[in-house]
């Protein structure tokens, strides 16, 4: 079921989802990205399956052998940089 949602509701739902490890800052950055893309309908399961948050590019490189740089990653998928941190959110469907 999809529903329209405010930023505050979105962040709270994502951060309090026991199956999602996204930070408050990451959830806000994801909301802002989705709002820019005009895709703010909420389906927690779809979001959990599609987007993943990483502490930094080094953590991503540990999980994906073919990624060497942030540019490599950006060439392959959507990358949302979390403001004031090294955290990155990626579209895991690449």
Buried (B, 14 or more C-beta within 10 A) or exposed (E): EEEEBEBEEBBBBBBEBEEBEBBEBBBBBBBBBBEEEEEBEBEBEEBBEBBBBBEEBEBBBEEBEEBEEBEBBBEBBBBBBBEEEEBBBBBEEE
